[in-house]
Amino acid sequence: MQMWGLNTYLYGPKDDLKHRLLWREVYSAEEEAQLKALVCEAESRGLTFVYALSPGQDIVFSSSCDLTLLKRKLRQVSDLGCHAFALLFDDIDHSMCQSDTEAFSSFAHAQVTVANEIFRFLGEPPVFLFCPTEYCSSLCSPSVSKSPYMLTIGEDLLPGISVIWTGNKVISRELSAESLAEVQMVLRRPPLIWDNLHANDYDSRRVFLGPFKGRPPGLRSHLRGLLLNLNCEFEANFIPLHTLGSWHKEVKEEGKGDEEAYRVDRALSAALQDWMKELSLPLQPGRQLRPTDPKLSKLSVKSKSSDSSDNQCEAQPKCPITSSQSTGALASDEIPADPVMSQDLKAGENQVSRSTSHEKSSRRGLCSGRAPLSEAQVRLLVGLYYLPHEHGPPAQNLLQDLTWLKANCHCVSVNGKKASPRKVEDWRACAGRFLAVCDDVAILHSAVVNSINRAVLYDLYPYIWDLRNTLLVAKAFICWLEGRILSEGFPLDSWKNCFHWCGASSGAELHGVEAEPWVFKGGLSGEVQMLLPVGTSSELFSHPPPLFPTSRLYNIRPFQQKDKVELYRIVHQLHQRGKASQDAAISHPDFIGDRCLGASLALCPEYSLVLEDELGVCGCAVGILDVRSFAKRCQATWLPAMRDKYPSRPHGASGHTATKEALLFFHEEHDYPDSLLYHFPSQLRLEALPDLVDCSVSRSLLTALLTALKANGSQGVFCEVQPTDGLRMEFLTKLGFLEILRGEAQPREGVVLGRLL
């Protein structure tokens, strides 16, 4: 039996409970109908449908009852028209129950006995696969050639049964003819490769869009076949399957010279060109063409391989996508047919007050309809999500630049030794490159959301959204570093001593040996995260994406004095919404701003960050590194000025109790207990307009401020929250804040939440 020709589909989904957990149960009539439809569909397309069952977690090998149930289950599937099967004993404990220990000489003997009996029961089908518990070299004890388990499998398993193998590792970077020859000798048959190169079910933050790689075409003589385990997201598998087709074509055409042999770069380029055509199609989730254009009825969607061709038309964008380093927009003149763009339009209506119509038209790039991604954007997308052991060039460069900027930030520190002008310019040039890539990713995120191919959007959005948010924090941090980072007095556990990774290898590679990719999770997003001061706080970075994607562009940057007026307006607006009539009698327009933000912006503006979208400023996060020293400075300079500006008994305000109480704010002492400041020396305040389209950017804004505070030595931070503000309490709790003080020092807002850094 040879499994070649891109002609096999193995069914073993983890969300089918009757595949593993409830393997003894037969399918219901409705489930039978669904499974039969799948079998028939595979047959109609010339595919061998392999039904896999995983009974290994709790099967009693010596139980005649369990064996009868196993036969009943597979007979049911056989009656649906399935003629190819697989028994999987992967990822289970080697131990056996007492009855099995008495009946069999070894764990391998028990598995082989059951597999052989099932194989005969099914009439020795031409395709019958067996996945051993030791299915890769790293799981064999003590080695492949000396493993008693493997030797038993090779000796006792019937020759008509194929054995699944994944290579040296569960996820193998490369497969070599030498290692497979050893496996073939032990198993007494060529192994069937179960290739996990593009599998991503072990990490919710990673997807692999790169090419089929590290498997020389000459391996065919050592294999019985190859099955490619793909990304969970269907639309992410175009390039993996396309390049697998190119590889298979070279395998079939043996005897070619070196110039004609399988070349990864050439196969990837061909796959990219064909994927560009597919990305220009208006596919909806489920791969159905959107029936809004009569021309679409002339288009057909084909499953492509390396030697496929089609005459599909490539849709062109009706206008170019515009962007700038800090602001920009992607929008649509037409009424959207899905909730994604509707969410954007609704938010835009809510934000009309933040910009005049003239400003909006000059600051937003309007596009008529959706557009396919450009070739440069597709190449960037693939480079960011390449392979489990290897980053693409864009990701390599991004990590290298961030690592270098981190290692050399003393050149631009506020109190470090004076660096040479050349070194400072080198740092700024590297920072410019890094910020440009961050902007490219933000624009890519917006382009994916605005893509004409909605099927790709819904499969890839969680990944590009996650990276966009992580880079929002990283970009803000790099912008903040110059002139603000303290170069001396770092504690031993500061951010400069955390693990860092860069280069072509992924984070898992740097543990000294070739580790499995799941050892270090998160992919590119995770590695950027770990290069930041708060990188070990996963709760700040790992969250589910919003229900409705948005193409709006956001930016987080250090505060500038020109932002003060807009920030005062924002907090005044938020205060009016939340406080109703309280303080309404205070006529001075600066009062709320002075009360909430004024001291921080005046005395420590270096810890103030601004959130903006294409319409302008929409939020801020202000911090205080050392509350004790800040309080002294505030008493000496800020409060006297405010007491002059807002006397406790203003003329004509004798009848307004709320006004009197509010004005007393600047005339009362507000101290925090030493027990609080000992563990939480820093303080923060977060303000953001409630009509943000993507609420996750508020989390990024707060994380960016925590990053800055941590970088300059803060070990903990607290903030004050109104007891009635349930949404803010929930928001902060999800980010690791806990209630640490209530009423002890009569805090202004009532409840103090804090978290350690």
Steps between C-alpha positions, in 0.01 A plus 500: 500500500642836394335825613617750238324732261329752730210256521439423867296664777527367855204572727591534868366834630543577867156661515340166410466358852430157359843497338694483829321572829177315419647256251277213621178680401355453152385795294139614506290499184569870446874453556498202268346711225763771542787253500363315198468827311865571576606154382302537179638848436855371539429211265348730238822704501725197467620511861563205728303567818678356805296473819720522811407387850698566821399252771834501682413724795280246678475181297551173684691300240414167659129578525285310252227758564723792397615308195139433401413869540801598289390263224143625519613862462724430199237274339252788521743728318581227247128467421500872410736427211834556672772250403812647663567517873754608761551401863680771695680431827686832521538720807392243759651350814712188460358340814252213480228382736539179698306281257705629204824441687397138554388449139784667308876501527528871425310813410607464137384136499154609619468766229624271224259223602198731480618667177557166326158366603321815381694490173383143435146580616472776238616263227858629483417826322767642265536808723534430870715731712644449847635789709736371770544665838867551413434679173820708473867454586487723809229277652690175446675362806793472502521548121323398182719197435505382862141574604325177613168662407610578144662162451178325606293711261732420212510129578134424583287753307355345185686615185185644340472764773682832449669668797471875553819694579563876552879511475763587758252715690126532528547807280814433298697782345649258246464139388813320389543185298744362758258526794212355298715208386557412865126516571429286196746238620345483848137499380578260211302725268527858374327739743208721408591859590243696700649844443417757767701779335192723459290376792409787736256341745754521783523882503202733463728793403677331209408417143739375232471642149847403380600241240548125525867480591774280642386181322730411207313349203733200519323376814239313298694174490499494881129576545168327447331837476462843660208667673522874568334609825384854427400819679162485669391797286419383148592824323847496654595185308522626142879541489573181701287292263618678186867450585432141605364456148822643356704264719290200394543592135876491541472166682316350201745636244821339619831544325488878467812709533569724796357806321166326450477342846252627758601848611314655789531860383371417152212292638409777745496765228271288283270437796489871585400592146214249500390600850481862385237392248301323768526796737340718233183288507208618716482181702288486812573268797423149378663591167186621328510779247313812608199517262495878461671537162362324189856465372577266788287227347769465233771433757586159635700407806750222447717298728847593380823305488835591353402410146143639511387790286187710471366807327352671800482877489696691763298777660684829535458755778295798388731736682832471681528440871644803674696511819737706710732415783261600775154528347302379204176327412339233297133557435227438248245711318264211447264358759659180630328166480658361816530617863874567473472818297170588665688514830752742347230726358306506826812595691576768245158652556559501875829683455378784278541740790875435506562643156343742255388366166790680334753341733344158453510519122863608503614238752317194377587304185163401355475190284203398294442136587741243632831415340732201479831510685800622305784262420726681747240456773457130424877449514510689830217283635682178407828630640340578835338155526753276332588162655520360855882489508573795277392861462463668165725800414258770627470329839875441520576866434237620744636285784860589424422872504301481823774301668766748390292799610451342839869419545612851397231718656763647736608713203179700527441477875422802712778455754754272336848577377503723198507283190667597175275678248563215255371244749192710569431533128542124454248441778252743346543346156434151640199634691370652177520165323327326786220757518451476123449123522252552785310741278508252212348235726229743615416579138506128417253441784267763353543362149411148618185636663412687179593207277253393237563139603304473826581131543868587544408786732311285748769228503804726534362798691567369853869461418563831327289678765713347776825606332362848427422548871837367616681731259288793616657451842850439361483805275380721783783372717769573241355848444505553877857381560692799362558759769290314756669169582723498809826324418627447853370325809321215327413219744628155412152387401439795272393477140857514369571159653198315360539239230526633148491332164559623150614382160377230268438253779189509713506533878479126564830444320702692757458256787827331402351210304247483222184526707145444387334827387248491784778543760483873435150605401376806319709502184611845387250671731632301794862580423431872466308478826794336678731780386286751691539577872160348587533211255456229760152631591300301246167638627596837351537355149286187455133581452233394250452734203194723477185355352496750213834577330571863423734656245558811710865591552623577851823640636644533851769764552655714774307806614577838343399834646274567202286203614401663828197688367354189336567281804330754724202497267483121510506472879246781527272311261544174689440672833176654378375162382585328825423765759178646364426818696790477746752783451271644233510840664877526455533726202875486451568277196835377636378378837440133414820481297703662776348267756546176303809555285653837574759406761625198305528686172679790668738317733571165329393523133760234413257237632202619300394319182239603245270275296389631163316375197455659158262758649740613767565446869253257661662404830797520730679317779691709754737358756706600801822303555554591868188621678692609812733740318217610273286593801776723635539678168126533473475660843782739419393625157181359352251525785583861592439601140171311491385653829552842351321396183208338687439670838305291747227768525450637150294811456134426428523129580364509852184308409660211317602221738641280220718784381640561847578131551668476162715807553616370837689232304795735458484614864511160671785258566494171309756263646549130435614260774857373498369143490357577155797690358753244621372238255331731248715814467351606166156625401310519173180635354337386176253708301350397165191600309226236531435495124828331413437251220754250634503499880817289502706809424419624852675191629796573273510857626509389862760231423721759330496716813577202724789422267647849548458490878657155522791606278596770750487272800141500629406183687128565533227740393157597633203698380180637652158395376147598592321211673209541260718476188452129440631502143830657599535264794447202269740641241780544753437168670550316170837672473618371835391781733362406841325707766765593755351795690151616583445802719817470711634835386173630361612479136333745271317245289421247771675180384871446434605223261860398455727252328865411537739550212 
